[in-house]
Structure formats: structure tokens, C-alpha cells
Amino acid sequence: MNTNTVNISFKKDLLKKIDKLAKAESRSRSELIREAARLYIERRERWEKIFDFGLNQVKRLDLKEEAVAEEIKKYR
């Protein structure tokens, strides 16, 4: 695997939490931080897809903000 090393600064209390969790999960600090970064990126990409879908629906259906607010009000 082609990897690069990076230096990251953490506040002491956050680093303690990272180390405690890594130890509890029997993995290294680096593995835990890599997984956290992967999950964050995946979550952001999912939200981007959701918002893109919403924007496409707005365009496709020619929705106006007022109409959406009215539909929400009816639903509630």
C-alpha cells in the first residue's frame, strides 16, 4: 500500500480519548484516525448526494421554496 506520513496536532484531552478507544479496540492510533477520516469522507459524500438529489428534484419539478414550506406544514 502506498502511504504518506503526516503530522497532526491534537489537544491532549482528545488524544487521550483517541488512545483509549484505540486500545479498547486493539488497534493503533493511526488505524483509528484513518478509519475516522474514511467514515467522515463517506458521510460527507452521502450528504452531498442527498443534497444533489434534492436540488435535481427542485429543478425537475420546478419547486418553489414557498411550495415546499406549505407541503411541510401540511405534513406536520
PyMOL Python script that loads the backbone (N, CA, C, O; Angstrom):
from pymol import cmd

cmd.read_pdbstr("""\
ATOM      1  N   MET A   1       0.852  -1.170   0.000  1.00  0.00           N
ATOM      2  CA  MET A   1       0.000   0.000   0.000  1.00  0.00           C
ATOM      3  C   MET A   1       0.898   1.234   0.000  1.00  0.00           C
ATOM      4  O   MET A   1       1.836   1.322   0.792  1.00  0.00           O
ATOM      5  N   ASN A   2       0.617   2.170  -0.872  1.00  0.00           N
ATOM      6  CA  ASN A   2       1.370   3.413  -0.960  1.00  0.00           C
ATOM      7  C   ASN A   2       0.845   4.385   0.091  1.00  0.00           C
ATOM      8  O   ASN A   2      -0.307   4.812   0.019  1.00  0.00           O
ATOM      9  N   THR A   3       1.674   4.734   1.058  1.00  0.00           N
ATOM     10  CA  THR A   3       1.234   5.610   2.149  1.00  0.00           C
ATOM     11  C   THR A   3       2.165   6.798   2.290  1.00  0.00           C
ATOM     12  O   THR A   3       3.321   6.764   1.867  1.00  0.00           O
ATOM     13  N   ASN A   4       1.634   7.847   2.893  1.00  0.00           N
ATOM     14  CA  ASN A   4       2.406   9.028   3.253  1.00  0.00           C
ATOM     15  C   ASN A   4       2.243   9.262   4.743  1.00  0.00           C
ATOM     16  O   ASN A   4       1.199   8.951   5.316  1.00  0.00           O
ATOM     17  N   THR A   5       3.246   9.794   5.352  1.00  0.00           N
ATOM     18  CA  THR A   5       3.183  10.127   6.763  1.00  0.00           C
ATOM     19  C   THR A   5       2.839  11.600   6.900  1.00  0.00           C
ATOM     20  O   THR A   5       3.385  12.449   6.195  1.00  0.00           O
ATOM     21  N   VAL A   6       1.920  11.894   7.823  1.00  0.00           N
ATOM     22  CA  VAL A   6       1.544  13.283   8.100  1.00  0.00           C
ATOM     23  C   VAL A   6       1.647  13.525   9.592  1.00  0.00           C
ATOM     24  O   VAL A   6       1.524  12.602  10.398  1.00  0.00           O
ATOM     25  N   ASN A   7       1.870  14.751   9.938  1.00  0.00           N
ATOM     26  CA  ASN A   7       1.893  15.144  11.352  1.00  0.00           C
ATOM     27  C   ASN A   7       0.618  15.922  11.642  1.00  0.00           C
ATOM     28  O   ASN A   7       0.263  16.850  10.915  1.00  0.00           O
ATOM     29  N   ILE A   8      -0.067  15.532  12.716  1.00  0.00           N
ATOM     30  CA  ILE A   8      -1.299  16.190  13.120  1.00  0.00           C
ATOM     31  C   ILE A   8      -1.177  16.565  14.588  1.00  0.00           C
ATOM     32  O   ILE A   8      -0.665  15.790  15.396  1.00  0.00           O
ATOM     33  N   SER A   9      -1.642  17.736  14.921  1.00  0.00           N
ATOM     34  CA  SER A   9      -1.657  18.167  16.318  1.00  0.00           C
ATOM     35  C   SER A   9      -3.045  17.968  16.906  1.00  0.00           C
ATOM     36  O   SER A   9      -4.049  18.322  16.289  1.00  0.00           O
ATOM     37  N   PHE A  10      -3.091  17.399  18.102  1.00  0.00           N
ATOM     38  CA  PHE A  10      -4.339  17.211  18.836  1.00  0.00           C
ATOM     39  C   PHE A  10      -4.178  17.812  20.221  1.00  0.00           C
ATOM     40  O   PHE A  10      -3.082  17.817  20.782  1.00  0.00           O
ATOM     41  N   LYS A  11      -5.266  18.315  20.764  1.00  0.00           N
ATOM     42  CA  LYS A  11      -5.240  18.725  22.169  1.00  0.00           C
ATOM     43  C   LYS A  11      -5.085  17.458  23.001  1.00  0.00           C
ATOM     44  O   LYS A  11      -5.522  16.379  22.601  1.00  0.00           O
ATOM     45  N   LYS A  12      -4.462  17.606  24.152  1.00  0.00           N
ATOM     46  CA  LYS A  12      -4.148  16.443  24.980  1.00  0.00           C
ATOM     47  C   LYS A  12      -5.370  15.611  25.334  1.00  0.00           C
ATOM     48  O   LYS A  12      -5.316  14.382  25.296  1.00  0.00           O
ATOM     49  N   ASP A  13      -6.485  16.277  25.682  1.00  0.00           N
ATOM     50  CA  ASP A  13      -7.670  15.518  26.086  1.00  0.00           C
ATOM     51  C   ASP A  13      -8.240  14.698  24.927  1.00  0.00           C
ATOM     52  O   ASP A  13      -8.710  13.581  25.142  1.00  0.00           O
ATOM     53  N   LEU A  14      -8.206  15.235  23.700  1.00  0.00           N
ATOM     54  CA  LEU A  14      -8.685  14.484  22.555  1.00  0.00           C
ATOM     55  C   LEU A  14      -7.755  13.309  22.249  1.00  0.00           C
ATOM     56  O   LEU A  14      -8.219  12.215  21.927  1.00  0.00           O
ATOM     57  N   LEU A  15      -6.457  13.532  22.349  1.00  0.00           N
ATOM     58  CA  LEU A  15      -5.505  12.456  22.088  1.00  0.00           C
ATOM     59  C   LEU A  15      -5.670  11.330  23.110  1.00  0.00           C
ATOM     60  O   LEU A  15      -5.541  10.155  22.764  1.00  0.00           O
ATOM     61  N   LYS A  16      -5.951  11.680  24.347  1.00  0.00           N
ATOM     62  CA  LYS A  16      -6.196  10.652  25.369  1.00  0.00           C
ATOM     63  C   LYS A  16      -7.410   9.814  25.004  1.00  0.00           C
ATOM     64  O   LYS A  16      -7.397   8.593  25.164  1.00  0.00           O
ATOM     65  N   LYS A  17      -8.468  10.469  24.509  1.00  0.00           N
ATOM     66  CA  LYS A  17      -9.673   9.739  24.100  1.00  0.00           C
ATOM     67  C   LYS A  17      -9.380   8.832  22.909  1.00  0.00           C
ATOM     68  O   LYS A  17      -9.851   7.696  22.852  1.00  0.00           O
ATOM     69  N   ILE A  18      -8.602   9.340  21.964  1.00  0.00           N
ATOM     70  CA  ILE A  18      -8.216   8.538  20.792  1.00  0.00           C
ATOM     71  C   ILE A  18      -7.436   7.314  21.243  1.00  0.00           C
ATOM     72  O   ILE A  18      -7.730   6.193  20.827  1.00  0.00           O
ATOM     73  N   ASP A  19      -6.457   7.526  22.081  1.00  0.00           N
ATOM     74  CA  ASP A  19      -5.628   6.410  22.554  1.00  0.00           C
ATOM     75  C   ASP A  19      -6.436   5.397  23.359  1.00  0.00           C
ATOM     76  O   ASP A  19      -6.227   4.191  23.227  1.00  0.00           O
ATOM     77  N   LYS A  20      -7.355   5.878  24.192  1.00  0.00           N
ATOM     78  CA  LYS A  20      -8.188   4.984  25.000  1.00  0.00           C
ATOM     79  C   LYS A  20      -9.064   4.116  24.101  1.00  0.00           C
ATOM     80  O   LYS A  20      -9.186   2.911  24.322  1.00  0.00           O
ATOM     81  N   LEU A  21      -9.671   4.731  23.088  1.00  0.00           N
ATOM     82  CA  LEU A  21     -10.525   3.983  22.173  1.00  0.00           C
ATOM     83  C   LEU A  21      -9.714   3.009  21.329  1.00  0.00           C
ATOM     84  O   LEU A  21     -10.133   1.871  21.116  1.00  0.00           O
ATOM     85  N   ALA A  22      -8.561   3.451  20.851  1.00  0.00           N
ATOM     86  CA  ALA A  22      -7.705   2.564  20.052  1.00  0.00           C
ATOM     87  C   ALA A  22      -7.302   1.339  20.876  1.00  0.00           C
ATOM     88  O   ALA A  22      -7.309   0.214  20.376  1.00  0.00           O
ATOM     89  N   LYS A  23      -6.958   1.567  22.122  1.00  0.00           N
ATOM     90  CA  LYS A  23      -6.571   0.454  22.990  1.00  0.00           C
ATOM     91  C   LYS A  23      -7.757  -0.486  23.220  1.00  0.00           C
ATOM     92  O   LYS A  23      -7.605  -1.707  23.186  1.00  0.00           O
ATOM     93  N   ALA A  24      -8.938   0.092  23.454  1.00  0.00           N
ATOM     94  CA  ALA A  24     -10.131  -0.726  23.691  1.00  0.00           C
ATOM     95  C   ALA A  24     -10.480  -1.573  22.465  1.00  0.00           C
ATOM     96  O   ALA A  24     -11.025  -2.669  22.593  1.00  0.00           O
ATOM     97  N   GLU A  25     -10.163  -1.055  21.281  1.00  0.00           N
ATOM     98  CA  GLU A  25     -10.460  -1.776  20.039  1.00  0.00           C
ATOM     99  C   GLU A  25      -9.263  -2.562  19.517  1.00  0.00           C
ATOM    100  O   GLU A  25      -9.304  -3.100  18.410  1.00  0.00           O
ATOM    101  N   SER A  26      -8.211  -2.629  20.302  1.00  0.00           N
ATOM    102  CA  SER A  26      -6.984  -3.362  19.949  1.00  0.00           C
ATOM    103  C   SER A  26      -6.444  -2.965  18.580  1.00  0.00           C
ATOM    104  O   SER A  26      -6.118  -3.814  17.751  1.00  0.00           O
ATOM    105  N   ARG A  27      -6.358  -1.664  18.367  1.00  0.00           N
ATOM    106  CA  ARG A  27      -5.745  -1.192  17.129  1.00  0.00           C
ATOM    107  C   ARG A  27      -4.886   0.030  17.418  1.00  0.00           C
ATOM    108  O   ARG A  27      -4.927   0.603  18.506  1.00  0.00           O
ATOM    109  N   SER A  28      -4.121   0.403  16.429  1.00  0.00           N
ATOM    110  CA  SER A  28      -3.203   1.524  16.628  1.00  0.00           C
ATOM    111  C   SER A  28      -3.939   2.858  16.507  1.00  0.00           C
ATOM    112  O   SER A  28      -5.036   2.938  15.953  1.00  0.00           O
ATOM    113  N   ARG A  29      -3.318   3.875  17.028  1.00  0.00           N
ATOM    114  CA  ARG A  29      -3.826   5.235  16.901  1.00  0.00           C
ATOM    115  C   ARG A  29      -4.011   5.581  15.423  1.00  0.00           C
ATOM    116  O   ARG A  29      -5.025   6.164  15.042  1.00  0.00           O
ATOM    117  N   SER A  30      -3.037   5.224  14.599  1.00  0.00           N
ATOM    118  CA  SER A  30      -3.115   5.526  13.169  1.00  0.00           C
ATOM    119  C   SER A  30      -4.305   4.840  12.514  1.00  0.00           C
ATOM    120  O   SER A  30      -5.010   5.446  11.708  1.00  0.00           O
ATOM    121  N   GLU A  31      -4.527   3.574  12.860  1.00  0.00           N
ATOM    122  CA  GLU A  31      -5.672   2.853  12.288  1.00  0.00           C
ATOM    123  C   GLU A  31      -6.990   3.529  12.662  1.00  0.00           C
ATOM    124  O   GLU A  31      -7.883   3.674  11.827  1.00  0.00           O
ATOM    125  N   LEU A  32      -7.102   3.942  13.925  1.00  0.00           N
ATOM    126  CA  LEU A  32      -8.320   4.588  14.388  1.00  0.00           C
ATOM    127  C   LEU A  32      -8.546   5.909  13.648  1.00  0.00           C
ATOM    128  O   LEU A  32      -9.663   6.192  13.215  1.00  0.00           O
ATOM    129  N   ILE A  33      -7.510   6.703  13.505  1.00  0.00           N
ATOM    130  CA  ILE A  33      -7.637   8.004  12.838  1.00  0.00           C
ATOM    131  C   ILE A  33      -7.929   7.820  11.346  1.00  0.00           C
ATOM    132  O   ILE A  33      -8.725   8.569  10.781  1.00  0.00           O
ATOM    133  N   ARG A  34      -7.292   6.830  10.697  1.00  0.00           N
ATOM    134  CA  ARG A  34      -7.598   6.543   9.282  1.00  0.00           C
ATOM    135  C   ARG A  34      -9.065   6.179   9.112  1.00  0.00           C
ATOM    136  O   ARG A  34      -9.729   6.666   8.196  1.00  0.00           O
ATOM    137  N   GLU A  35      -9.576   5.312  10.006  1.00  0.00           N
ATOM    138  CA  GLU A  35     -10.975   4.902   9.929  1.00  0.00           C
ATOM    139  C   GLU A  35     -11.898   6.096  10.149  1.00  0.00           C
ATOM    140  O   GLU A  35     -12.901   6.247   9.451  1.00  0.00           O
ATOM    141  N   ALA A  36     -11.564   6.932  11.107  1.00  0.00           N
ATOM    142  CA  ALA A  36     -12.387   8.124  11.364  1.00  0.00           C
ATOM    143  C   ALA A  36     -12.416   9.030  10.131  1.00  0.00           C
ATOM    144  O   ALA A  36     -13.471   9.557   9.779  1.00  0.00           O
ATOM    145  N   ALA A  37     -11.288   9.211   9.486  1.00  0.00           N
ATOM    146  CA  ALA A  37     -11.223  10.040   8.278  1.00  0.00           C
ATOM    147  C   ALA A  37     -12.043   9.418   7.156  1.00  0.00           C
ATOM    148  O   ALA A  37     -12.786  10.120   6.469  1.00  0.00           O
ATOM    149  N   ARG A  38     -11.917   8.112   6.964  1.00  0.00           N
ATOM    150  CA  ARG A  38     -12.701   7.419   5.921  1.00  0.00           C
ATOM    151  C   ARG A  38     -14.199   7.579   6.157  1.00  0.00           C
ATOM    152  O   ARG A  38     -14.950   7.894   5.234  1.00  0.00           O
ATOM    153  N   LEU A  39     -14.625   7.360   7.394  1.00  0.00           N
ATOM    154  CA  LEU A  39     -16.045   7.473   7.719  1.00  0.00           C
ATOM    155  C   LEU A  39     -16.555   8.895   7.517  1.00  0.00           C
ATOM    156  O   LEU A  39     -17.664   9.095   7.020  1.00  0.00           O
ATOM    157  N   TYR A  40     -15.753   9.876   7.898  1.00  0.00           N
ATOM    158  CA  TYR A  40     -16.138  11.278   7.717  1.00  0.00           C
ATOM    159  C   TYR A  40     -16.311  11.595   6.234  1.00  0.00           C
ATOM    160  O   TYR A  40     -17.293  12.222   5.838  1.00  0.00           O
ATOM    161  N   ILE A  41     -15.362  11.162   5.424  1.00  0.00           N
ATOM    162  CA  ILE A  41     -15.426  11.412   3.981  1.00  0.00           C
ATOM    163  C   ILE A  41     -16.632  10.721   3.369  1.00  0.00           C
ATOM    164  O   ILE A  41     -17.338  11.318   2.556  1.00  0.00           O
ATOM    165  N   GLU A  42     -16.880   9.474   3.745  1.00  0.00           N
ATOM    166  CA  GLU A  42     -18.045   8.747   3.231  1.00  0.00           C
ATOM    167  C   GLU A  42     -19.341   9.448   3.611  1.00  0.00           C
ATOM    168  O   GLU A  42     -20.249   9.572   2.789  1.00  0.00           O
ATOM    169  N   ARG A  43     -19.428   9.905   4.854  1.00  0.00           N
ATOM    170  CA  ARG A  43     -20.633  10.608   5.308  1.00  0.00           C
ATOM    171  C   ARG A  43     -20.844  11.892   4.529  1.00  0.00           C
ATOM    172  O   ARG A  43     -21.967  12.197   4.127  1.00  0.00           O
ATOM    173  N   ARG A  44     -19.782  12.646   4.314  1.00  0.00           N
ATOM    174  CA  ARG A  44     -19.879  13.887   3.527  1.00  0.00           C
ATOM    175  C   ARG A  44     -20.337  13.595   2.107  1.00  0.00           C
ATOM    176  O   ARG A  44     -21.179  14.308   1.562  1.00  0.00           O
ATOM    177  N   GLU A  45     -19.785  12.547   1.508  1.00  0.00           N
ATOM    178  CA  GLU A  45     -20.170  12.194   0.140  1.00  0.00           C
ATOM    179  C   GLU A  45     -21.635  11.789   0.069  1.00  0.00           C
ATOM    180  O   GLU A  45     -22.330  12.141  -0.885  1.00  0.00           O
ATOM    181  N   ARG A  46     -22.118  11.044   1.084  1.00  0.00           N
ATOM    182  CA  ARG A  46     -23.540  10.660   1.112  1.00  0.00           C
ATOM    183  C   ARG A  46     -24.424  11.895   1.200  1.00  0.00           C
ATOM    184  O   ARG A  46     -25.419  11.993   0.482  1.00  0.00           O
ATOM    185  N   TRP A  47     -24.074  12.843   2.075  1.00  0.00           N
ATOM    186  CA  TRP A  47     -24.872  14.064   2.219  1.00  0.00           C
ATOM    187  C   TRP A  47     -24.843  14.880   0.937  1.00  0.00           C
ATOM    188  O   TRP A  47     -25.857  15.460   0.548  1.00  0.00           O
ATOM    189  N   GLU A  48     -23.694  14.931   0.278  1.00  0.00           N
ATOM    190  CA  GLU A  48     -23.614  15.657  -0.996  1.00  0.00           C
ATOM    191  C   GLU A  48     -24.556  15.039  -2.020  1.00  0.00           C
ATOM    192  O   GLU A  48     -25.224  15.757  -2.764  1.00  0.00           O
ATOM    193  N   LYS A  49     -24.613  13.702  -2.062  1.00  0.00           N
ATOM    194  CA  LYS A  49     -25.530  13.025  -2.982  1.00  0.00           C
ATOM    195  C   LYS A  49     -26.985  13.328  -2.634  1.00  0.00           C
ATOM    196  O   LYS A  49     -27.807  13.539  -3.526  1.00  0.00           O
ATOM    197  N   ILE A  50     -27.303  13.350  -1.346  1.00  0.00           N
ATOM    198  CA  ILE A  50     -28.666  13.660  -0.919  1.00  0.00           C
ATOM    199  C   ILE A  50     -29.041  15.075  -1.334  1.00  0.00           C
ATOM    200  O   ILE A  50     -30.123  15.295  -1.879  1.00  0.00           O
ATOM    201  N   PHE A  51     -28.159  16.034  -1.081  1.00  0.00           N
ATOM    202  CA  PHE A  51     -28.453  17.423  -1.451  1.00  0.00           C
ATOM    203  C   PHE A  51     -28.523  17.589  -2.964  1.00  0.00           C
ATOM    204  O   PHE A  51     -29.364  18.333  -3.468  1.00  0.00           O
ATOM    205  N   ASP A  52     -27.647  16.903  -3.688  1.00  0.00           N
ATOM    206  CA  ASP A  52     -27.703  16.955  -5.159  1.00  0.00           C
ATOM    207  C   ASP A  52     -29.030  16.401  -5.663  1.00  0.00           C
ATOM    208  O   ASP A  52     -29.637  16.963  -6.574  1.00  0.00           O
ATOM    209  N   PHE A  53     -29.478  15.296  -5.066  1.00  0.00           N
ATOM    210  CA  PHE A  53     -30.763  14.724  -5.449  1.00  0.00           C
ATOM    211  C   PHE A  53     -31.878  15.740  -5.204  1.00  0.00           C
ATOM    212  O   PHE A  53     -32.740  15.947  -6.058  1.00  0.00           O
ATOM    213  N   GLY A  54     -31.852  16.368  -4.034  1.00  0.00           N
ATOM    214  CA  GLY A  54     -32.868  17.364  -3.700  1.00  0.00           C
ATOM    215  C   GLY A  54     -32.871  18.524  -4.683  1.00  0.00           C
ATOM    216  O   GLY A  54     -33.932  18.959  -5.132  1.00  0.00           O
ATOM    217  N   LEU A  55     -31.697  19.023  -5.017  1.00  0.00           N
ATOM    218  CA  LEU A  55     -31.606  20.129  -5.980  1.00  0.00           C
ATOM    219  C   LEU A  55     -32.112  19.710  -7.350  1.00  0.00           C
ATOM    220  O   LEU A  55     -32.783  20.489  -8.028  1.00  0.00           O
ATOM    221  N   ASN A  56     -31.799  18.494  -7.763  1.00  0.00           N
ATOM    222  CA  ASN A  56     -32.289  17.996  -9.047  1.00  0.00           C
ATOM    223  C   ASN A  56     -33.810  17.872  -9.041  1.00  0.00           C
ATOM    224  O   ASN A  56     -34.465  18.162 -10.042  1.00  0.00           O
ATOM    225  N   GLN A  57     -34.370  17.440  -7.911  1.00  0.00           N
ATOM    226  CA  GLN A  57     -35.821  17.344  -7.805  1.00  0.00           C
ATOM    227  C   GLN A  57     -36.462  18.727  -7.883  1.00  0.00           C
ATOM    228  O   GLN A  57     -37.490  18.906  -8.535  1.00  0.00           O
ATOM    229  N   VAL A  58     -35.852  19.694  -7.219  1.00  0.00           N
ATOM    230  CA  VAL A  58     -36.360  21.067  -7.258  1.00  0.00           C
ATOM    231  C   VAL A  58     -36.404  21.559  -8.700  1.00  0.00           C
ATOM    232  O   VAL A  58     -37.395  22.148  -9.132  1.00  0.00           O
ATOM    233  N   LYS A  59     -35.336  21.318  -9.436  1.00  0.00           N
ATOM    234  CA  LYS A  59     -35.286  21.751 -10.833  1.00  0.00           C
ATOM    235  C   LYS A  59     -36.278  20.972 -11.689  1.00  0.00           C
ATOM    236  O   LYS A  59     -37.013  21.552 -12.487  1.00  0.00           O
ATOM    237  N   ARG A  60     -36.290  19.654 -11.515  1.00  0.00           N
ATOM    238  CA  ARG A  60     -37.149  18.807 -12.341  1.00  0.00           C
ATOM    239  C   ARG A  60     -38.621  19.133 -12.132  1.00  0.00           C
ATOM    240  O   ARG A  60     -39.398  19.176 -13.086  1.00  0.00           O
ATOM    241  N   LEU A  61     -39.002  19.363 -10.875  1.00  0.00           N
ATOM    242  CA  LEU A  61     -40.406  19.617 -10.555  1.00  0.00           C
ATOM    243  C   LEU A  61     -40.742  21.101 -10.511  1.00  0.00           C
ATOM    244  O   LEU A  61     -41.885  21.484 -10.261  1.00  0.00           O
ATOM    245  N   ASP A  62     -39.733  21.931 -10.758  1.00  0.00           N
ATOM    246  CA  ASP A  62     -39.892  23.387 -10.717  1.00  0.00           C
ATOM    247  C   ASP A  62     -40.525  23.836  -9.393  1.00  0.00           C
ATOM    248  O   ASP A  62     -41.488  24.601  -9.368  1.00  0.00           O
ATOM    249  N   LEU A  63     -39.951  23.334  -8.303  1.00  0.00           N
ATOM    250  CA  LEU A  63     -40.470  23.651  -6.974  1.00  0.00           C
ATOM    251  C   LEU A  63     -40.003  25.018  -6.513  1.00  0.00           C
ATOM    252  O   LEU A  63     -38.892  25.455  -6.813  1.00  0.00           O
ATOM    253  N   LYS A  64     -40.869  25.672  -5.785  1.00  0.00           N
ATOM    254  CA  LYS A  64     -40.537  26.965  -5.166  1.00  0.00           C
ATOM    255  C   LYS A  64     -40.449  26.746  -3.662  1.00  0.00           C
ATOM    256  O   LYS A  64     -41.087  25.845  -3.117  1.00  0.00           O
ATOM    257  N   GLU A  65     -39.661  27.569  -3.004  1.00  0.00           N
ATOM    258  CA  GLU A  65     -39.463  27.422  -1.565  1.00  0.00           C
ATOM    259  C   GLU A  65     -40.785  27.485  -0.806  1.00  0.00           C
ATOM    260  O   GLU A  65     -40.992  26.740   0.151  1.00  0.00           O
ATOM    261  N   GLU A  66     -41.676  28.375  -1.234  1.00  0.00           N
ATOM    262  CA  GLU A  66     -42.967  28.515  -0.557  1.00  0.00           C
ATOM    263  C   GLU A  66     -43.784  27.226  -0.656  1.00  0.00           C
ATOM    264  O   GLU A  66     -44.451  26.830   0.300  1.00  0.00           O
ATOM    265  N   ALA A  67     -43.724  26.579  -1.820  1.00  0.00           N
ATOM    266  CA  ALA A  67     -44.473  25.340  -2.021  1.00  0.00           C
ATOM    267  C   ALA A  67     -43.941  24.242  -1.112  1.00  0.00           C
ATOM    268  O   ALA A  67     -44.716  23.459  -0.562  1.00  0.00           O
ATOM    269  N   VAL A  68     -42.637  24.180  -0.954  1.00  0.00           N
ATOM    270  CA  VAL A  68     -42.036  23.173  -0.074  1.00  0.00           C
ATOM    271  C   VAL A  68     -42.451  23.435   1.368  1.00  0.00           C
ATOM    272  O   VAL A  68     -42.803  22.506   2.095  1.00  0.00           O
ATOM    273  N   ALA A  69     -42.411  24.703   1.782  1.00  0.00           N
ATOM    274  CA  ALA A  69     -42.816  25.060   3.143  1.00  0.00           C
ATOM    275  C   ALA A  69     -44.274  24.686   3.386  1.00  0.00           C
ATOM    276  O   ALA A  69     -44.613  24.197   4.464  1.00  0.00           O
ATOM    277  N   GLU A  70     -45.135  24.907   2.406  1.00  0.00           N
ATOM    278  CA  GLU A  70     -46.552  24.543   2.530  1.00  0.00           C
ATOM    279  C   GLU A  70     -46.728  23.042   2.670  1.00  0.00           C
ATOM    280  O   GLU A  70     -47.535  22.588   3.481  1.00  0.00           O
ATOM    281  N   GLU A  71     -45.981  22.261   1.887  1.00  0.00           N
ATOM    282  CA  GLU A  71     -46.078  20.801   1.969  1.00  0.00           C
ATOM    283  C   GLU A  71     -45.621  20.308   3.348  1.00  0.00           C
ATOM    284  O   GLU A  71     -46.224  19.402   3.922  1.00  0.00           O
ATOM    285  N   ILE A  72     -44.573  20.902   3.858  1.00  0.00           N
ATOM    286  CA  ILE A  72     -44.093  20.527   5.192  1.00  0.00           C
ATOM    287  C   ILE A  72     -45.147  20.847   6.217  1.00  0.00           C
ATOM    288  O   ILE A  72     -45.415  20.044   7.111  1.00  0.00           O
ATOM    289  N   LYS A  73     -45.749  22.013   6.101  1.00  0.00           N
ATOM    290  CA  LYS A  73     -46.799  22.432   7.035  1.00  0.00           C
ATOM    291  C   LYS A  73     -47.980  21.462   6.989  1.00  0.00           C
ATOM    292  O   LYS A  73     -48.520  21.099   8.034  1.00  0.00           O
ATOM    293  N   LYS A  74     -48.382  21.043   5.798  1.00  0.00           N
ATOM    294  CA  LYS A  74     -49.493  20.089   5.662  1.00  0.00           C
ATOM    295  C   LYS A  74     -49.154  18.763   6.334  1.00  0.00           C
ATOM    296  O   LYS A  74     -49.995  18.152   6.993  1.00  0.00           O
ATOM    297  N   TYR A  75     -47.921  18.335   6.158  1.00  0.00           N
ATOM    298  CA  TYR A  75     -47.497  17.050   6.704  1.00  0.00           C
ATOM    299  C   TYR A  75     -47.489  17.061   8.221  1.00  0.00           C
ATOM    300  O   TYR A  75     -47.875  16.088   8.868  1.00  0.00           O
ATOM    301  N   ARG A  76     -47.046  18.170   8.772  1.00  0.00           N
ATOM    302  CA  ARG A  76     -46.939  18.281  10.240  1.00  0.00           C
ATOM    303  C   ARG A  76     -48.305  18.439  10.828  1.00  0.00           C
ATOM    304  O   ARG A  76     -48.444  18.549  12.046  1.00  0.00           O
TER     305      ARG A  76
END
""", "prot")
cmd.dss("prot")
cmd.show_as("cartoon", "prot")
cmd.util.cbc("prot")
cmd.orient("prot")
